[in-house]
């Protein structure tokens, strides 16, 4: 069953702030990841502010590539998830992540989300589509035209630039087509939300007018992640009580330079004071496990992806957190959300990302910057923090204050609310 929503459109949203928002995202919990968390927390905060939000997303399938049995033989299903009205759509997925399967994955969701969006009952004020994948922008545009409402487009990562940098797409025709789709979405959106100043600058150079662009960066739920004393019970559960815990939590993927982190662990192979924990899933997980075995890395634990509550628990147990990306020009515009979650937990960050993220680290004075893909540099940073526990506390405290002041998810949702209200009011004039 499609979730039926029937709210009356208000004539003047400046007087009555209730909006009916169709929030289009391919990724959403229970699947885990930065994109899923951003969508969930933005939606929850918009509901807290008094608006009605319908999430239009895919059937859960990450990271296995297998859709749960409860969705078998279904095209759509409406449900309540985390207090949000959610409509899930069929998507063609597979455990094998080859190029053809990925294309089918993206295009199938684009098609079913358009159909699902049109089958929704009731009047919506705006469709808010977040990418990547870029094809979600086309779906958002199509729904906005068919429902005769405004379209707002969010850009969390530059496509096709980022996938070209990772050599995931090399075909010149495919790259040209993606660039055309990208430009089409920018041109036809009423507003374009970006998550970094670097993406903002890139789009202005591409000709997107500044009045259309707004920056709402990644951030952290400062009510969920708290600055607390180190949680030694977690280390005891892991069988490594008293050790200096270095945490990487997130996608084990191509962009993160995971091999560099493994090389760092190798450098501490004979230091029994340090424990590395890699927590997450992704295409390189099996490779990391193979390297762990071949190098006999007893100081490395590879844990499965966990819940948000689990991430909070492990951040509280960590002595420092790793935030890496590969060395590529496109990642100079990146602002990883895991950096803000570590800071919200009062933990210092070892950042091996250059550009905008580095500027915030230095401004916050909340960790140590290392050249991307430099395993020895990361190892030196870990050793410094290990030998200087007072620096860990100062960096962590600085990070918490910085996030509270600049990167609260609640405040970011309020900024998004103002932008969407502005768009809705323009459509009623």
Secondary structure as a PSIPRED ss2 file (coil, helix, strand):
# PSIPRED VFORMAT (PSIPRED V4.0)

   1 X C   1.000  0.000  0.000
   2 X C   1.000  0.000  0.000
   3 X C   1.000  0.000  0.000
   4 X C   1.000  0.000  0.000
   5 X C   1.000  0.000  0.000
   6 X C   1.000  0.000  0.000
   7 X C   1.000  0.000  0.000
   8 X C   1.000  0.000  0.000
   9 X C   1.000  0.000  0.000
  10 X C   1.000  0.000  0.000
  11 X C   1.000  0.000  0.000
  12 X C   1.000  0.000  0.000
  13 X C   1.000  0.000  0.000
  14 X C   1.000  0.000  0.000
  15 X C   1.000  0.000  0.000
  16 X C   1.000  0.000  0.000
  17 X C   1.000  0.000  0.000
  18 X C   1.000  0.000  0.000
  19 X C   1.000  0.000  0.000
  20 X E   0.000  0.000  1.000
  21 X E   0.000  0.000  1.000
  22 X E   0.000  0.000  1.000
  23 X E   0.000  0.000  1.000
  24 X E   0.000  0.000  1.000
  25 X C   1.000  0.000  0.000
  26 X C   1.000  0.000  0.000
  27 X C   1.000  0.000  0.000
  28 X C   1.000  0.000  0.000
  29 X C   1.000  0.000  0.000
  30 X C   1.000  0.000  0.000
  31 X C   1.000  0.000  0.000
  32 X C   1.000  0.000  0.000
  33 X C   1.000  0.000  0.000
  34 X H   0.000  1.000  0.000
  35 X H   0.000  1.000  0.000
  36 X H   0.000  1.000  0.000
  37 X H   0.000  1.000  0.000
  38 X H   0.000  1.000  0.000
  39 X H   0.000  1.000  0.000
  40 X H   0.000  1.000  0.000
  41 X H   0.000  1.000  0.000
  42 X H   0.000  1.000  0.000
  43 X H   0.000  1.000  0.000
  44 X H   0.000  1.000  0.000
  45 X H   0.000  1.000  0.000
  46 X H   0.000  1.000  0.000
  47 X H   0.000  1.000  0.000
  48 X H   0.000  1.000  0.000
  49 X C   1.000  0.000  0.000
  50 X C   1.000  0.000  0.000
  51 X C   1.000  0.000  0.000
  52 X E   0.000  0.000  1.000
  53 X E   0.000  0.000  1.000
  54 X E   0.000  0.000  1.000
  55 X E   0.000  0.000  1.000
  56 X E   0.000  0.000  1.000
  57 X E   0.000  0.000  1.000
  58 X E   0.000  0.000  1.000
  59 X C   1.000  0.000  0.000
  60 X C   1.000  0.000  0.000
  61 X C   1.000  0.000  0.000
  62 X C   1.000  0.000  0.000
  63 X C   1.000  0.000  0.000
  64 X C   1.000  0.000  0.000
  65 X C   1.000  0.000  0.000
  66 X C   1.000  0.000  0.000
  67 X C   1.000  0.000  0.000
  68 X C   1.000  0.000  0.000
  69 X H   0.000  1.000  0.000
  70 X H   0.000  1.000  0.000
  71 X H   0.000  1.000  0.000
  72 X C   1.000  0.000  0.000
  73 X C   1.000  0.000  0.000
  74 X C   1.000  0.000  0.000
  75 X C   1.000  0.000  0.000
  76 X E   0.000  0.000  1.000
  77 X E   0.000  0.000  1.000
  78 X E   0.000  0.000  1.000
  79 X E   0.000  0.000  1.000
  80 X E   0.000  0.000  1.000
  81 X E   0.000  0.000  1.000
  82 X C   1.000  0.000  0.000
  83 X C   1.000  0.000  0.000
  84 X E   0.000  0.000  1.000
  85 X E   0.000  0.000  1.000
  86 X E   0.000  0.000  1.000
  87 X E   0.000  0.000  1.000
  88 X E   0.000  0.000  1.000
  89 X E   0.000  0.000  1.000
  90 X C   1.000  0.000  0.000
  91 X C   1.000  0.000  0.000
  92 X C   1.000  0.000  0.000
  93 X C   1.000  0.000  0.000
  94 X C   1.000  0.000  0.000
  95 X C   1.000  0.000  0.000
  96 X C   1.000  0.000  0.000
  97 X C   1.000  0.000  0.000
  98 X C   1.000  0.000  0.000
  99 X H   0.000  1.000  0.000
 100 X H   0.000  1.000  0.000
 101 X H   0.000  1.000  0.000
 102 X H   0.000  1.000  0.000
 103 X H   0.000  1.000  0.000
 104 X H   0.000  1.000  0.000
 105 X H   0.000  1.000  0.000
 106 X H   0.000  1.000  0.000
 107 X H   0.000  1.000  0.000
 108 X H   0.000  1.000  0.000
 109 X H   0.000  1.000  0.000
 110 X H   0.000  1.000  0.000
 111 X H   0.000  1.000  0.000
 112 X H   0.000  1.000  0.000
 113 X H   0.000  1.000  0.000
 114 X H   0.000  1.000  0.000
 115 X H   0.000  1.000  0.000
 116 X H   0.000  1.000  0.000
 117 X H   0.000  1.000  0.000
 118 X H   0.000  1.000  0.000
 119 X H   0.000  1.000  0.000
 120 X C   1.000  0.000  0.000
 121 X C   1.000  0.000  0.000
 122 X C   1.000  0.000  0.000
 123 X C   1.000  0.000  0.000
 124 X C   1.000  0.000  0.000
 125 X C   1.000  0.000  0.000
 126 X E   0.000  0.000  1.000
 127 X E   0.000  0.000  1.000
 128 X E   0.000  0.000  1.000
 129 X E   0.000  0.000  1.000
 130 X E   0.000  0.000  1.000
 131 X E   0.000  0.000  1.000
 132 X C   1.000  0.000  0.000
 133 X C   1.000  0.000  0.000
 134 X C   1.000  0.000  0.000
 135 X H   0.000  1.000  0.000
 136 X H   0.000  1.000  0.000
 137 X H   0.000  1.000  0.000
 138 X H   0.000  1.000  0.000
 139 X H   0.000  1.000  0.000
 140 X H   0.000  1.000  0.000
 141 X H   0.000  1.000  0.000
 142 X H   0.000  1.000  0.000
 143 X H   0.000  1.000  0.000
 144 X H   0.000  1.000  0.000
 145 X H   0.000  1.000  0.000
 146 X H   0.000  1.000  0.000
 147 X H   0.000  1.000  0.000
 148 X C   1.000  0.000  0.000
 149 X C   1.000  0.000  0.000
 150 X E   0.000  0.000  1.000
 151 X E   0.000  0.000  1.000
 152 X E   0.000  0.000  1.000
 153 X E   0.000  0.000  1.000
 154 X E   0.000  0.000  1.000
 155 X E   0.000  0.000  1.000
 156 X C   1.000  0.000  0.000
 157 X C   1.000  0.000  0.000
 158 X C   1.000  0.000  0.000
 159 X C   1.000  0.000  0.000
 160 X C   1.000  0.000  0.000
 161 X H   0.000  1.000  0.000
 162 X H   0.000  1.000  0.000
 163 X H   0.000  1.000  0.000
 164 X H   0.000  1.000  0.000
 165 X H   0.000  1.000  0.000
 166 X C   1.000  0.000  0.000
 167 X C   1.000  0.000  0.000
 168 X C   1.000  0.000  0.000
 169 X C   1.000  0.000  0.000
 170 X C   1.000  0.000  0.000
 171 X C   1.000  0.000  0.000
 172 X H   0.000  1.000  0.000
 173 X H   0.000  1.000  0.000
 174 X H   0.000  1.000  0.000
 175 X H   0.000  1.000  0.000
 176 X H   0.000  1.000  0.000
 177 X H   0.000  1.000  0.000
 178 X H   0.000  1.000  0.000
 179 X H   0.000  1.000  0.000
 180 X H   0.000  1.000  0.000
 181 X H   0.000  1.000  0.000
 182 X H   0.000  1.000  0.000
 183 X H   0.000  1.000  0.000
 184 X H   0.000  1.000  0.000
 185 X H   0.000  1.000  0.000
 186 X H   0.000  1.000  0.000
 187 X H   0.000  1.000  0.000
 188 X H   0.000  1.000  0.000
 189 X C   1.000  0.000  0.000
 190 X C   1.000  0.000  0.000
 191 X E   0.000  0.000  1.000
 192 X E   0.000  0.000  1.000
 193 X E   0.000  0.000  1.000
 194 X E   0.000  0.000  1.000
 195 X C   1.000  0.000  0.000
 196 X C   1.000  0.000  0.000
 197 X H   0.000  1.000  0.000
 198 X H   0.000  1.000  0.000
 199 X H   0.000  1.000  0.000
 200 X H   0.000  1.000  0.000
 201 X H   0.000  1.000  0.000
 202 X H   0.000  1.000  0.000
 203 X H   0.000  1.000  0.000
 204 X H   0.000  1.000  0.000
 205 X H   0.000  1.000  0.000
 206 X C   1.000  0.000  0.000
 207 X C   1.000  0.000  0.000
 208 X C   1.000  0.000  0.000
 209 X C   1.000  0.000  0.000
 210 X H   0.000  1.000  0.000
 211 X H   0.000  1.000  0.000
 212 X H   0.000  1.000  0.000
 213 X E   0.000  0.000  1.000
 214 X E   0.000  0.000  1.000
 215 X E   0.000  0.000  1.000
 216 X C   1.000  0.000  0.000
 217 X C   1.000  0.000  0.000
 218 X C   1.000  0.000  0.000
 219 X C   1.000  0.000  0.000
 220 X E   0.000  0.000  1.000
 221 X C   1.000  0.000  0.000
 222 X C   1.000  0.000  0.000
 223 X C   1.000  0.000  0.000
 224 X C   1.000  0.000  0.000
 225 X C   1.000  0.000  0.000
 226 X C   1.000  0.000  0.000
 227 X C   1.000  0.000  0.000
 228 X C   1.000  0.000  0.000
 229 X C   1.000  0.000  0.000
 230 X C   1.000  0.000  0.000
 231 X C   1.000  0.000  0.000
 232 X H   0.000  1.000  0.000
 233 X H   0.000  1.000  0.000
 234 X H   0.000  1.000  0.000
 235 X H   0.000  1.000  0.000
 236 X H   0.000  1.000  0.000
 237 X H   0.000  1.000  0.000
 238 X H   0.000  1.000  0.000
 239 X C   1.000  0.000  0.000
 240 X C   1.000  0.000  0.000
 241 X C   1.000  0.000  0.000
 242 X C   1.000  0.000  0.000
 243 X C   1.000  0.000  0.000
 244 X E   0.000  0.000  1.000
 245 X E   0.000  0.000  1.000
 246 X E   0.000  0.000  1.000
 247 X E   0.000  0.000  1.000
 248 X E   0.000  0.000  1.000
 249 X E   0.000  0.000  1.000
 250 X C   1.000  0.000  0.000
 251 X C   1.000  0.000  0.000
 252 X C   1.000  0.000  0.000
 253 X C   1.000  0.000  0.000
 254 X C   1.000  0.000  0.000
 255 X C   1.000  0.000  0.000
 256 X C   1.000  0.000  0.000
 257 X C   1.000  0.000  0.000
 258 X H   0.000  1.000  0.000
 259 X H   0.000  1.000  0.000
 260 X H   0.000  1.000  0.000
 261 X H   0.000  1.000  0.000
 262 X H   0.000  1.000  0.000
 263 X H   0.000  1.000  0.000
 264 X H   0.000  1.000  0.000
 265 X H   0.000  1.000  0.000
 266 X H   0.000  1.000  0.000
 267 X H   0.000  1.000  0.000
 268 X C   1.000  0.000  0.000
 269 X C   1.000  0.000  0.000
 270 X C   1.000  0.000  0.000
 271 X C   1.000  0.000  0.000
 272 X C   1.000  0.000  0.000
 273 X C   1.000  0.000  0.000
 274 X E   0.000  0.000  1.000
 275 X E   0.000  0.000  1.000
 276 X E   0.000  0.000  1.000
 277 X E   0.000  0.000  1.000
 278 X E   0.000  0.000  1.000
 279 X E   0.000  0.000  1.000
 280 X C   1.000  0.000  0.000
 281 X C   1.000  0.000  0.000
 282 X C   1.000  0.000  0.000
 283 X C   1.000  0.000  0.000
 284 X C   1.000  0.000  0.000
 285 X H   0.000  1.000  0.000
 286 X H   0.000  1.000  0.000
 287 X H   0.000  1.000  0.000
 288 X H   0.000  1.000  0.000
 289 X H   0.000  1.000  0.000
 290 X H   0.000  1.000  0.000
 291 X H   0.000  1.000  0.000
 292 X H   0.000  1.000  0.000
 293 X H   0.000  1.000  0.000
 294 X H   0.000  1.000  0.000
 295 X H   0.000  1.000  0.000
 296 X C   1.000  0.000  0.000
 297 X C   1.000  0.000  0.000
 298 X C   1.000  0.000  0.000
 299 X C   1.000  0.000  0.000
 300 X E   0.000  0.000  1.000
 301 X E   0.000  0.000  1.000
 302 X E   0.000  0.000  1.000
 303 X E   0.000  0.000  1.000
 304 X C   1.000  0.000  0.000
 305 X C   1.000  0.000  0.000
 306 X C   1.000  0.000  0.000
 307 X C   1.000  0.000  0.000
 308 X H   0.000  1.000  0.000
 309 X H   0.000  1.000  0.000
 310 X H   0.000  1.000  0.000
 311 X H   0.000  1.000  0.000
 312 X H   0.000  1.000  0.000
 313 X H   0.000  1.000  0.000
 314 X H   0.000  1.000  0.000
 315 X H   0.000  1.000  0.000
 316 X H   0.000  1.000  0.000
 317 X H   0.000  1.000  0.000
 318 X C   1.000  0.000  0.000
 319 X C   1.000  0.000  0.000
 320 X E   0.000  0.000  1.000
 321 X E   0.000  0.000  1.000
 322 X E   0.000  0.000  1.000
 323 X E   0.000  0.000  1.000
 324 X E   0.000  0.000  1.000
 325 X C   1.000  0.000  0.000
 326 X C   1.000  0.000  0.000
 327 X C   1.000  0.000  0.000
 328 X C   1.000  0.000  0.000
 329 X H   0.000  1.000  0.000
 330 X H   0.000  1.000  0.000
 331 X H   0.000  1.000  0.000
 332 X H   0.000  1.000  0.000
 333 X H   0.000  1.000  0.000
 334 X C   1.000  0.000  0.000
 335 X C   1.000  0.000  0.000
 336 X C   1.000  0.000  0.000
 337 X H   0.000  1.000  0.000
 338 X H   0.000  1.000  0.000
 339 X H   0.000  1.000  0.000
 340 X H   0.000  1.000  0.000
 341 X H   0.000  1.000  0.000
 342 X H   0.000  1.000  0.000
 343 X H   0.000  1.000  0.000
 344 X H   0.000  1.000  0.000
 345 X C   1.000  0.000  0.000
 346 X C   1.000  0.000  0.000
 347 X C   1.000  0.000  0.000
 348 X E   0.000  0.000  1.000
 349 X E   0.000  0.000  1.000
 350 X E   0.000  0.000  1.000
 351 X E   0.000  0.000  1.000
 352 X E   0.000  0.000  1.000
 353 X C   1.000  0.000  0.000
 354 X C   1.000  0.000  0.000
 355 X C   1.000  0.000  0.000
 356 X H   0.000  1.000  0.000
 357 X H   0.000  1.000  0.000
 358 X H   0.000  1.000  0.000
 359 X H   0.000  1.000  0.000
 360 X H   0.000  1.000  0.000
 361 X H   0.000  1.000  0.000
 362 X H   0.000  1.000  0.000
 363 X H   0.000  1.000  0.000
 364 X H   0.000  1.000  0.000
 365 X C   1.000  0.000  0.000
 366 X C   1.000  0.000  0.000
 367 X E   0.000  0.000  1.000
 368 X E   0.000  0.000  1.000
 369 X E   0.000  0.000  1.000
 370 X C   1.000  0.000  0.000
 371 X C   1.000  0.000  0.000
 372 X C   1.000  0.000  0.000
 373 X C   1.000  0.000  0.000
 374 X C   1.000  0.000  0.000
 375 X H   0.000  1.000  0.000
 376 X H   0.000  1.000  0.000
 377 X H   0.000  1.000  0.000
 378 X H   0.000  1.000  0.000
 379 X H   0.000  1.000  0.000
 380 X H   0.000  1.000  0.000
 381 X H   0.000  1.000  0.000
 382 X H   0.000  1.000  0.000
 383 X H   0.000  1.000  0.000
 384 X H   0.000  1.000  0.000
 385 X H   0.000  1.000  0.000
 386 X H   0.000  1.000  0.000
 387 X H   0.000  1.000  0.000
 388 X C   1.000  0.000  0.000
 389 X H   0.000  1.000  0.000
 390 X H   0.000  1.000  0.000
 391 X H   0.000  1.000  0.000
 392 X H   0.000  1.000  0.000
 393 X H   0.000  1.000  0.000
 394 X H   0.000  1.000  0.000
 395 X H   0.000  1.000  0.000
 396 X H   0.000  1.000  0.000
 397 X H   0.000  1.000  0.000
 398 X H   0.000  1.000  0.000
 399 X H   0.000  1.000  0.000
 400 X H   0.000  1.000  0.000
 401 X H   0.000  1.000  0.000
 402 X H   0.000  1.000  0.000
 403 X H   0.000  1.000  0.000
 404 X H   0.000  1.000  0.000
 405 X H   0.000  1.000  0.000
 406 X H   0.000  1.000  0.000
 407 X C   1.000  0.000  0.000
 408 X E   0.000  0.000  1.000
 409 X H   0.000  1.000  0.000
 410 X H   0.000  1.000  0.000
 411 X H   0.000  1.000  0.000
 412 X H   0.000  1.000  0.000
 413 X H   0.000  1.000  0.000
 414 X H   0.000  1.000  0.000
 415 X H   0.000  1.000  0.000
 416 X H   0.000  1.000  0.000
 417 X H   0.000  1.000  0.000
 418 X H   0.000  1.000  0.000
 419 X H   0.000  1.000  0.000
 420 X H   0.000  1.000  0.000
 421 X H   0.000  1.000  0.000
 422 X H   0.000  1.000  0.000
 423 X H   0.000  1.000  0.000
 424 X H   0.000  1.000  0.000
 425 X H   0.000  1.000  0.000
 426 X H   0.000  1.000  0.000
 427 X H   0.000  1.000  0.000
 428 X H   0.000  1.000  0.000
 429 X C   1.000  0.000  0.000
